Amino acid sequence: MRTIYQIFCLLLAATMATACNNTEGNEWLPEVTVETIVTTDITATSAISGGRISGSMEDITEFGICWGTSAEPTVSGSHVASDGSPESFASYIMGLTPGTTYYVRAYATLASGTVYGTARRFTTADEDGGEGSEDEMQLQTYLWPDGNMPAVTSYTINNGNYQDDPDFRPNMIWYPVADNVEAKGAVLVCPGGAFMFRSPNEGAPVARRLAELGWQSFVVNYRVRPYTMEEGSLDLARAIRYVRSHAADYGIDSNHIASVGFSAGGILCGDEALHFDDGYIPDELDQVSADVCAIGMIYSFYGRLSVSNNNVDDLRAGNIPPTFYTYGTEDPFYRQFITNANAARDAGVQVEEHVLDGWPHGFGVQGEWTTWFDNFLTQIISH
């Protein structure tokens, strides 16, 4: 059974290598990368933004920018198509409201759907005139300074078997709580994918749901193959440090930060809690703790890929935080989840466990587990 599952992961990884995970209506698009450039000339009622597009540009039928007051604007709302070259373009945004926060994204439309860049946030000037400003805190944050990323892997050429190109920079995407909601804390979301890719259905949909429940949510785009799990763990530790160091900006208590991972992403959360290490030129952010107050293991466990670590002494020595487990009885790793949760209990870890009868591996945001996880985290931070 495990062999069949691993073969499935390999086939899915090969397919995902040519896909884009930021689309509307269709996740299986030709490979196109869209970047939203900085917003400039911001007045009370207008601004200028644009983008850069690379990849299969011969398949693009339209490109431009879209904007709105929601965190992820789409072409179904306010947008304008651009002329010229998709490699670099800019357009005016008109008809804005003074003193209002907006989000803007570049987009590229293909026959199979629309691909979006990461949103940028800006605020228009008030009615007294002058210029507004692009907010310093962006929805996307690169985790490492350019040229100072810890790595033991030398990666220079993508031979078609890897999701990310060599110039990929680990990053996290923020899914904020609504402006009128007081944030309970923060959750860093780690999608699964056998450390070969990052599964789209275990990233943004989960972060959006947790944000609706009051948690500042961040999807961590950590390094995957050819990089090692340990290098991905460093990316997660760095993301936790960044969120903790900006806790006041996010409106949270710096102690109320948790992580949740799916399959390989949960293993990554566990490895970060147990084993992460540095190994590069440290900077000021490395003085900030990378501990979390809780971990969510969604069809996952402490250990390595396909093998849980059920050594009670190891788990006890790791001083791991309260842990939430959810998994289905039809998952090929079902018995390993049971054994790992029991080992964590024996190590003195506070464990909450939910077993879904008849559910398989990979259910993502489906079901009630996000509500259970919300209740679990709320109880943890209240103590």
TORKOL-4160 file (C-alpha; in steps of 0.2 Angstrom, whole numbers, padded with zeros to 4 digits, m for minus):
383
<pt num="1" X="0000" Y="0000" Z="0000"/>
<pt num="2" X="0014" Y="0012" Z="0004"/>
<pt num="3" X="0023" Y="0008" Z="m0012"/>
<pt num="4" X="0007" Y="0013" Z="m0022"/>
<pt num="5" X="0006" Y="0029" Z="m0012"/>
<pt num="6" X="0024" Y="0034" Z="m0015"/>
<pt num="7" X="0022" Y="0030" Z="m0034"/>
<pt num="8" X="0007" Y="0041" Z="m0034"/>
<pt num="9" X="0017" Y="0055" Z="m0026"/>
<pt num="10" X="0030" Y="0054" Z="m0039"/>
<pt num="11" X="0018" Y="0055" Z="m0054"/>
<pt num="12" X="0009" Y="0070" Z="m0046"/>
<pt num="13" X="0026" Y="0078" Z="m0043"/>
<pt num="14" X="0030" Y="0076" Z="m0061"/>
<pt num="15" X="0013" Y="0084" Z="m0066"/>
<pt num="16" X="0015" Y="0098" Z="m0054"/>
<pt num="17" X="0032" Y="0103" Z="m0060"/>
<pt num="18" X="0023" Y="0111" Z="m0076"/>
<pt num="19" X="0009" Y="0119" Z="m0066"/>
<pt num="20" X="0006" Y="0136" Z="m0058"/>
<pt num="21" X="m0003" Y="0136" Z="m0041"/>
<pt num="22" X="m0010" Y="0154" Z="m0042"/>
<pt num="23" X="m0024" Y="0152" Z="m0054"/>
<pt num="24" X="m0043" Y="0156" Z="m0056"/>
<pt num="25" X="m0054" Y="0141" Z="m0062"/>
<pt num="26" X="m0040" Y="0130" Z="m0067"/>
<pt num="27" X="m0024" Y="0124" Z="m0058"/>
<pt num="28" X="m0016" Y="0115" Z="m0073"/>
<pt num="29" X="m0010" Y="0130" Z="m0084"/>
<pt num="30" X="0006" Y="0131" Z="m0095"/>
<pt num="31" X="0020" Y="0137" Z="m0084"/>
<pt num="32" X="0019" Y="0156" Z="m0083"/>
<pt num="33" X="0026" Y="0167" Z="m0069"/>
<pt num="34" X="0018" Y="0184" Z="m0065"/>
<pt num="35" X="0026" Y="0197" Z="m0054"/>
<pt num="36" X="0017" Y="0212" Z="m0047"/>
<pt num="37" X="0029" Y="0228" Z="m0047"/>
<pt num="38" X="0029" Y="0242" Z="m0034"/>
<pt num="39" X="0014" Y="0254" Z="m0034"/>
<pt num="40" X="0019" Y="0272" Z="m0037"/>
<pt num="41" X="0012" Y="0289" Z="m0040"/>
<pt num="42" X="m0002" Y="0286" Z="m0027"/>
<pt num="43" X="m0014" Y="0300" Z="m0025"/>
<pt num="44" X="m0031" Y="0301" Z="m0017"/>
<pt num="45" X="m0040" Y="0294" Z="m0032"/>
<pt num="46" X="m0026" Y="0286" Z="m0043"/>
<pt num="47" X="m0010" Y="0276" Z="m0043"/>
<pt num="48" X="0001" Y="0267" Z="m0056"/>
<pt num="49" X="0005" Y="0248" Z="m0055"/>
<pt num="50" X="0010" Y="0235" Z="m0067"/>
<pt num="51" X="0020" Y="0218" Z="m0068"/>
<pt num="52" X="0032" Y="0207" Z="m0076"/>
<pt num="53" X="0028" Y="0190" Z="m0085"/>
<pt num="54" X="0039" Y="0176" Z="m0090"/>
<pt num="55" X="0037" Y="0159" Z="m0097"/>
<pt num="56" X="0025" Y="0153" Z="m0111"/>
<pt num="57" X="0020" Y="0171" Z="m0116"/>
<pt num="58" X="0014" Y="0165" Z="m0133"/>
<pt num="59" X="m0001" Y="0157" Z="m0124"/>
<pt num="60" X="m0006" Y="0174" Z="m0116"/>
<pt num="61" X="m0022" Y="0182" Z="m0123"/>
<pt num="62" X="m0023" Y="0197" Z="m0111"/>
<pt num="63" X="m0012" Y="0204" Z="m0097"/>
<pt num="64" X="m0014" Y="0219" Z="m0085"/>
<pt num="65" X="m0018" Y="0223" Z="m0067"/>
<pt num="66" X="m0033" Y="0220" Z="m0055"/>
<pt num="67" X="m0037" Y="0229" Z="m0039"/>
<pt num="68" X="m0049" Y="0230" Z="m0025"/>
<pt num="69" X="m0051" Y="0231" Z="m0006"/>
<pt num="70" X="m0051" Y="0212" Z="m0003"/>
<pt num="71" X="m0034" Y="0204" Z="m0001"/>
<pt num="72" X="m0035" Y="0194" Z="m0017"/>
<pt num="73" X="m0043" Y="0205" Z="m0031"/>
<pt num="74" X="m0047" Y="0196" Z="m0047"/>
<pt num="75" X="m0052" Y="0201" Z="m0065"/>
<pt num="76" X="m0070" Y="0198" Z="m0060"/>
<pt num="77" X="m0069" Y="0215" Z="m0051"/>
<pt num="78" X="m0060" Y="0231" Z="m0056"/>
<pt num="79" X="m0046" Y="0228" Z="m0069"/>
<pt num="80" X="m0037" Y="0235" Z="m0084"/>
<pt num="81" X="m0029" Y="0227" Z="m0098"/>
<pt num="82" X="m0012" Y="0233" Z="m0103"/>
<pt num="83" X="m0004" Y="0236" Z="m0120"/>
<pt num="84" X="0014" Y="0233" Z="m0125"/>
<pt num="85" X="0025" Y="0219" Z="m0119"/>
<pt num="86" X="0020" Y="0207" Z="m0105"/>
<pt num="87" X="0038" Y="0206" Z="m0100"/>
<pt num="88" X="0037" Y="0223" Z="m0092"/>
<pt num="89" X="0021" Y="0234" Z="m0091"/>
<pt num="90" X="0012" Y="0248" Z="m0081"/>
<pt num="91" X="m0005" Y="0255" Z="m0080"/>
<pt num="92" X="m0015" Y="0268" Z="m0072"/>
<pt num="93" X="m0028" Y="0263" Z="m0058"/>
<pt num="94" X="m0042" Y="0276" Z="m0058"/>
<pt num="95" X="m0057" Y="0280" Z="m0048"/>
<pt num="96" X="m0050" Y="0276" Z="m0031"/>
<pt num="97" X="m0057" Y="0282" Z="m0014"/>
<pt num="98" X="m0047" Y="0294" Z="m0004"/>
<pt num="99" X="m0039" Y="0287" Z="0012"/>
<pt num="100" X="m0043" Y="0269" Z="0008"/>
<pt num="101" X="m0032" Y="0253" Z="0008"/>
<pt num="102" X="m0032" Y="0243" Z="m0008"/>
<pt num="103" X="m0023" Y="0227" Z="m0015"/>
<pt num="104" X="m0017" Y="0226" Z="m0033"/>
<pt num="105" X="m0011" Y="0211" Z="m0043"/>
<pt num="106" X="m0004" Y="0209" Z="m0060"/>
<pt num="107" X="m0012" Y="0195" Z="m0070"/>
<pt num="108" X="m0010" Y="0185" Z="m0086"/>
<pt num="109" X="m0025" Y="0177" Z="m0095"/>
<pt num="110" X="m0023" Y="0161" Z="m0105"/>
<pt num="111" X="m0035" Y="0150" Z="m0114"/>
<pt num="112" X="m0035" Y="0138" Z="m0099"/>
<pt num="113" X="m0037" Y="0152" Z="m0085"/>
<pt num="114" X="m0029" Y="0167" Z="m0077"/>
<pt num="115" X="m0013" Y="0167" Z="m0067"/>
<pt num="116" X="m0010" Y="0181" Z="m0054"/>
<pt num="117" X="0005" Y="0188" Z="m0046"/>
<pt num="118" X="0007" Y="0191" Z="m0027"/>
<pt num="119" X="m0004" Y="0206" Z="m0021"/>
<pt num="120" X="0004" Y="0222" Z="m0015"/>
<pt num="121" X="m0005" Y="0233" Z="m0003"/>
<pt num="122" X="m0006" Y="0252" Z="m0004"/>
<pt num="123" X="m0016" Y="0266" Z="0004"/>
<pt num="124" X="m0023" Y="0282" Z="m0006"/>
<pt num="125" X="m0020" Y="0299" Z="0001"/>
<pt num="126" X="m0033" Y="0308" Z="0011"/>
<pt num="127" X="m0044" Y="0321" Z="0003"/>
<pt num="128" X="m0032" Y="0335" Z="0008"/>
<pt num="129" X="m0021" Y="0330" Z="m0006"/>
<pt num="130" X="m0003" Y="0324" Z="m0007"/>
<pt num="131" X="0003" Y="0306" Z="m0010"/>
<pt num="132" X="m0003" Y="0290" Z="m0003"/>
<pt num="133" X="0010" Y="0276" Z="0001"/>
<pt num="134" X="0013" Y="0258" Z="m0003"/>
<pt num="135" X="0012" Y="0249" Z="0014"/>
<pt num="136" X="0029" Y="0243" Z="0020"/>
<pt num="137" X="0022" Y="0226" Z="0025"/>
<pt num="138" X="0018" Y="0216" Z="0009"/>
<pt num="139" X="0008" Y="0200" Z="0008"/>
<pt num="140" X="0024" Y="0191" Z="0001"/>
<pt num="141" X="0039" Y="0191" Z="0012"/>
<pt num="142" X="0056" Y="0183" Z="0006"/>
<pt num="143" X="0064" Y="0174" Z="0021"/>
<pt num="144" X="0082" Y="0176" Z="0017"/>
<pt num="145" X="0093" Y="0191" Z="0012"/>
<pt num="146" X="0098" Y="0189" Z="m0006"/>
<pt num="147" X="0115" Y="0179" Z="m0006"/>
<pt num="148" X="0114" Y="0174" Z="0012"/>
<pt num="149" X="0103" Y="0158" Z="0012"/>
<pt num="150" X="0109" Y="0143" Z="0021"/>
<pt num="151" X="0111" Y="0128" Z="0010"/>
<pt num="152" X="0121" Y="0112" Z="0008"/>
<pt num="153" X="0113" Y="0108" Z="m0009"/>
<pt num="154" X="0121" Y="0115" Z="m0025"/>
<pt num="155" X="0107" Y="0118" Z="m0037"/>
<pt num="156" X="0111" Y="0127" Z="m0053"/>
<pt num="157" X="0100" Y="0119" Z="m0067"/>
<pt num="158" X="0082" Y="0113" Z="m0067"/>
<pt num="159" X="0081" Y="0097" Z="m0078"/>
<pt num="160" X="0062" Y="0097" Z="m0078"/>
<pt num="161" X="0060" Y="0087" Z="m0062"/>
<pt num="162" X="0059" Y="0101" Z="m0050"/>
<pt num="163" X="0045" Y="0112" Z="m0045"/>
<pt num="164" X="0056" Y="0127" Z="m0042"/>
<pt num="165" X="0070" Y="0135" Z="m0053"/>
<pt num="166" X="0087" Y="0138" Z="m0046"/>
<pt num="167" X="0083" Y="0157" Z="m0043"/>
<pt num="168" X="0068" Y="0152" Z="m0031"/>
<pt num="169" X="0069" Y="0161" Z="m0015"/>
<pt num="170" X="0059" Y="0154" Z="0000"/>
<pt num="171" X="0045" Y="0165" Z="0005"/>
<pt num="172" X="0029" Y="0166" Z="0014"/>
<pt num="173" X="0012" Y="0173" Z="0009"/>
<pt num="174" X="0001" Y="0182" Z="0022"/>
<pt num="175" X="m0018" Y="0179" Z="0023"/>
<pt num="176" X="m0024" Y="0193" Z="0035"/>
<pt num="177" X="m0039" Y="0192" Z="0046"/>
<pt num="178" X="m0052" Y="0205" Z="0042"/>
<pt num="179" X="m0049" Y="0223" Z="0047"/>
<pt num="180" X="m0063" Y="0222" Z="0060"/>
<pt num="181" X="m0058" Y="0206" Z="0068"/>
<pt num="182" X="m0046" Y="0205" Z="0083"/>
<pt num="183" X="m0032" Y="0192" Z="0078"/>
<pt num="184" X="m0031" Y="0178" Z="0091"/>
<pt num="185" X="m0013" Y="0174" Z="0085"/>
<pt num="186" X="m0004" Y="0167" Z="0070"/>
<pt num="187" X="m0003" Y="0151" Z="0061"/>
<pt num="188" X="0011" Y="0146" Z="0048"/>
<pt num="189" X="0004" Y="0133" Z="0035"/>
<pt num="190" X="0016" Y="0121" Z="0027"/>
<pt num="191" X="0008" Y="0112" Z="0012"/>
<pt num="192" X="0013" Y="0094" Z="0009"/>
<pt num="193" X="0020" Y="0085" Z="m0007"/>
<pt num="194" X="0033" Y="0072" Z="m0002"/>
<pt num="195" X="0046" Y="0086" Z="m0002"/>
<pt num="196" X="0045" Y="0086" Z="m0021"/>
<pt num="197" X="0032" Y="0100" Z="m0023"/>
<pt num="198" X="0020" Y="0111" Z="m0012"/>
<pt num="199" X="0002" Y="0105" Z="m0014"/>
<pt num="200" X="m0010" Y="0120" Z="m0019"/>
<pt num="201" X="m0025" Y="0113" Z="m0010"/>
<pt num="202" X="m0015" Y="0112" Z="0007"/>
<pt num="203" X="m0009" Y="0130" Z="0006"/>
<pt num="204" X="m0020" Y="0145" Z="0002"/>
<pt num="205" X="m0037" Y="0137" Z="0005"/>
<pt num="206" X="m0032" Y="0132" Z="0022"/>
<pt num="207" X="m0024" Y="0149" Z="0026"/>
<pt num="208" X="m0040" Y="0158" Z="0020"/>
<pt num="209" X="m0051" Y="0147" Z="0032"/>
<pt num="210" X="m0040" Y="0150" Z="0047"/>
<pt num="211" X="m0040" Y="0169" Z="0043"/>
<pt num="212" X="m0059" Y="0168" Z="0044"/>
<pt num="213" X="m0057" Y="0160" Z="0061"/>
<pt num="214" X="m0046" Y="0174" Z="0067"/>
<pt num="215" X="m0029" Y="0169" Z="0064"/>
<pt num="216" X="m0016" Y="0179" Z="0055"/>
<pt num="217" X="m0011" Y="0165" Z="0042"/>
<pt num="218" X="0005" Y="0162" Z="0032"/>
<pt num="219" X="0008" Y="0149" Z="0019"/>
<pt num="220" X="0027" Y="0145" Z="0020"/>
<pt num="221" X="0034" Y="0141" Z="0002"/>
<pt num="222" X="0049" Y="0131" Z="0009"/>
<pt num="223" X="0062" Y="0123" Z="m0002"/>
<pt num="224" X="0058" Y="0106" Z="m0009"/>
<pt num="225" X="0068" Y="0094" Z="m0020"/>
<pt num="226" X="0083" Y="0095" Z="m0024"/>
<pt num="227" X="0085" Y="0103" Z="m0007"/>
<pt num="228" X="0084" Y="0093" Z="0009"/>
<pt num="229" X="0071" Y="0092" Z="0023"/>
<pt num="230" X="0083" Y="0101" Z="0034"/>
<pt num="231" X="0085" Y="0116" Z="0022"/>
<pt num="232" X="0066" Y="0117" Z="0022"/>
<pt num="233" X="0066" Y="0117" Z="0041"/>
<pt num="234" X="0077" Y="0132" Z="0041"/>
<pt num="235" X="0065" Y="0141" Z="0030"/>
<pt num="236" X="0051" Y="0137" Z="0042"/>
<pt num="237" X="0061" Y="0142" Z="0057"/>
<pt num="238" X="0065" Y="0159" Z="0048"/>
<pt num="239" X="0047" Y="0162" Z="0044"/>
<pt num="240" X="0042" Y="0159" Z="0063"/>
<pt num="241" X="0056" Y="0171" Z="0068"/>
<pt num="242" X="0050" Y="0184" Z="0056"/>
<pt num="243" X="0032" Y="0183" Z="0062"/>
<pt num="244" X="0037" Y="0184" Z="0080"/>
<pt num="245" X="0048" Y="0199" Z="0077"/>
<pt num="246" X="0034" Y="0208" Z="0068"/>
<pt num="247" X="0020" Y="0202" Z="0081"/>
<pt num="248" X="0015" Y="0220" Z="0085"/>
<pt num="249" X="0013" Y="0224" Z="0066"/>
<pt num="250" X="0002" Y="0209" Z="0064"/>
<pt num="251" X="m0008" Y="0213" Z="0080"/>
<pt num="252" X="m0004" Y="0197" Z="0090"/>
<pt num="253" X="0005" Y="0191" Z="0105"/>
<pt num="254" X="0022" Y="0185" Z="0101"/>
<pt num="255" X="0019" Y="0169" Z="0111"/>
<pt num="256" X="0003" Y="0165" Z="0101"/>
<pt num="257" X="0012" Y="0157" Z="0085"/>
<pt num="258" X="0008" Y="0140" Z="0079"/>
<pt num="259" X="0012" Y="0129" Z="0064"/>
<pt num="260" X="0001" Y="0117" Z="0055"/>
<pt num="261" X="0007" Y="0105" Z="0041"/>
<pt num="262" X="0000" Y="0092" Z="0029"/>
<pt num="263" X="0009" Y="0075" Z="0026"/>
<pt num="264" X="0027" Y="0081" Z="0022"/>
<pt num="265" X="0023" Y="0098" Z="0028"/>
<pt num="266" X="0018" Y="0091" Z="0045"/>
<pt num="267" X="0034" Y="0081" Z="0046"/>
<pt num="268" X="0043" Y="0098" Z="0042"/>
<pt num="269" X="0034" Y="0106" Z="0057"/>
<pt num="270" X="0040" Y="0092" Z="0068"/>
<pt num="271" X="0058" Y="0093" Z="0061"/>
<pt num="272" X="0059" Y="0112" Z="0064"/>
<pt num="273" X="0053" Y="0109" Z="0082"/>
<pt num="274" X="0065" Y="0095" Z="0085"/>
<pt num="275" X="0081" Y="0097" Z="0075"/>
<pt num="276" X="0083" Y="0114" Z="0065"/>
<pt num="277" X="0100" Y="0122" Z="0065"/>
<pt num="278" X="0108" Y="0136" Z="0057"/>
<pt num="279" X="0125" Y="0136" Z="0047"/>
<pt num="280" X="0127" Y="0152" Z="0038"/>
<pt num="281" X="0131" Y="0170" Z="0043"/>
<pt num="282" X="0118" Y="0174" Z="0056"/>
<pt num="283" X="0109" Y="0191" Z="0056"/>
<pt num="284" X="0099" Y="0200" Z="0069"/>
<pt num="285" X="0083" Y="0190" Z="0065"/>
<pt num="286" X="0092" Y="0174" Z="0071"/>
<pt num="287" X="0092" Y="0181" Z="0089"/>
<pt num="288" X="0073" Y="0179" Z="0089"/>
<pt num="289" X="0065" Y="0162" Z="0095"/>
<pt num="290" X="0058" Y="0150" Z="0082"/>
<pt num="291" X="0048" Y="0141" Z="0095"/>
<pt num="292" X="0029" Y="0138" Z="0092"/>
<pt num="293" X="0015" Y="0136" Z="0105"/>
<pt num="294" X="0007" Y="0122" Z="0096"/>
<pt num="295" X="0009" Y="0111" Z="0080"/>
<pt num="296" X="m0005" Y="0104" Z="0069"/>
<pt num="297" X="m0001" Y="0087" Z="0062"/>
<pt num="298" X="m0014" Y="0085" Z="0047"/>
<pt num="299" X="m0012" Y="0067" Z="0041"/>
<pt num="300" X="0006" Y="0068" Z="0047"/>
<pt num="301" X="0018" Y="0064" Z="0061"/>
<pt num="302" X="0035" Y="0067" Z="0070"/>
<pt num="303" X="0048" Y="0059" Z="0060"/>
<pt num="304" X="0054" Y="0058" Z="0042"/>
<pt num="305" X="0046" Y="0055" Z="0025"/>
<pt num="306" X="0035" Y="0039" Z="0026"/>
<pt num="307" X="0043" Y="0034" Z="0043"/>
<pt num="308" X="0036" Y="0041" Z="0060"/>
<pt num="309" X="0048" Y="0044" Z="0075"/>
<pt num="310" X="0040" Y="0035" Z="0089"/>
<pt num="311" X="0055" Y="0035" Z="0101"/>
<pt num="312" X="0048" Y="0042" Z="0117"/>
<pt num="313" X="0065" Y="0048" Z="0123"/>
<pt num="314" X="0068" Y="0058" Z="0107"/>
<pt num="315" X="0051" Y="0066" Z="0108"/>
<pt num="316" X="0053" Y="0071" Z="0126"/>
<pt num="317" X="0070" Y="0078" Z="0123"/>
<pt num="318" X="0064" Y="0088" Z="0109"/>
<pt num="319" X="0052" Y="0097" Z="0122"/>
<pt num="320" X="0039" Y="0098" Z="0108"/>
<pt num="321" X="0023" Y="0109" Z="0110"/>
<pt num="322" X="0005" Y="0103" Z="0112"/>
<pt num="323" X="0001" Y="0094" Z="0096"/>
<pt num="324" X="m0016" Y="0092" Z="0086"/>
<pt num="325" X="m0018" Y="0076" Z="0075"/>
<pt num="326" X="m0031" Y="0074" Z="0062"/>
<pt num="327" X="m0031" Y="0059" Z="0050"/>
<pt num="328" X="m0042" Y="0047" Z="0041"/>
<pt num="329" X="m0044" Y="0028" Z="0043"/>
<pt num="330" X="m0041" Y="0025" Z="0025"/>
<pt num="331" X="m0024" Y="0034" Z="0025"/>
<pt num="332" X="m0010" Y="0022" Z="0021"/>
<pt num="333" X="m0001" Y="0029" Z="0036"/>
<pt num="334" X="m0016" Y="0027" Z="0047"/>
<pt num="335" X="m0007" Y="0015" Z="0060"/>
<pt num="336" X="0009" Y="0026" Z="0060"/>
<pt num="337" X="m0002" Y="0041" Z="0065"/>
<pt num="338" X="m0010" Y="0031" Z="0080"/>
<pt num="339" X="0007" Y="0025" Z="0086"/>
<pt num="340" X="0015" Y="0043" Z="0084"/>
<pt num="341" X="0001" Y="0051" Z="0094"/>
<pt num="342" X="0003" Y="0038" Z="0108"/>
<pt num="343" X="0022" Y="0040" Z="0108"/>
<pt num="344" X="0019" Y="0059" Z="0110"/>
<pt num="345" X="0007" Y="0057" Z="0124"/>
<pt num="346" X="0020" Y="0045" Z="0133"/>
<pt num="347" X="0033" Y="0059" Z="0131"/>
<pt num="348" X="0022" Y="0070" Z="0141"/>
<pt num="349" X="0015" Y="0080" Z="0126"/>
<pt num="350" X="m0002" Y="0087" Z="0127"/>
<pt num="351" X="m0011" Y="0079" Z="0112"/>
<pt num="352" X="m0028" Y="0081" Z="0104"/>
<pt num="353" X="m0033" Y="0068" Z="0091"/>
<pt num="354" X="m0047" Y="0067" Z="0078"/>
<pt num="355" X="m0049" Y="0051" Z="0068"/>
<pt num="356" X="m0060" Y="0053" Z="0052"/>
<pt num="357" X="m0069" Y="0036" Z="0048"/>
<pt num="358" X="m0067" Y="0032" Z="0030"/>
<pt num="359" X="m0057" Y="0047" Z="0025"/>
<pt num="360" X="m0041" Y="0045" Z="0014"/>
<pt num="361" X="m0025" Y="0055" Z="0013"/>
<pt num="362" X="m0025" Y="0073" Z="0006"/>
<pt num="363" X="m0042" Y="0080" Z="0011"/>
<pt num="364" X="m0034" Y="0097" Z="0013"/>
<pt num="365" X="m0046" Y="0110" Z="0020"/>
<pt num="366" X="m0062" Y="0099" Z="0019"/>
<pt num="367" X="m0071" Y="0094" Z="0034"/>
<pt num="368" X="m0073" Y="0101" Z="0052"/>
<pt num="369" X="m0055" Y="0100" Z="0057"/>
<pt num="370" X="m0051" Y="0118" Z="0055"/>
<pt num="371" X="m0064" Y="0122" Z="0068"/>
<pt num="372" X="m0057" Y="0109" Z="0080"/>
<pt num="373" X="m0040" Y="0116" Z="0077"/>
<pt num="374" X="m0046" Y="0134" Z="0080"/>
<pt num="375" X="m0054" Y="0128" Z="0097"/>
<pt num="376" X="m0038" Y="0118" Z="0101"/>
<pt num="377" X="m0027" Y="0134" Z="0098"/>
<pt num="378" X="m0038" Y="0145" Z="0107"/>
<pt num="379" X="m0037" Y="0134" Z="0123"/>
<pt num="380" X="m0018" Y="0133" Z="0121"/>
<pt num="381" X="m0016" Y="0152" Z="0121"/>
<pt num="382" X="m0029" Y="0155" Z="0135"/>
<pt num="383" X="m0017" Y="0145" Z="0146"/>
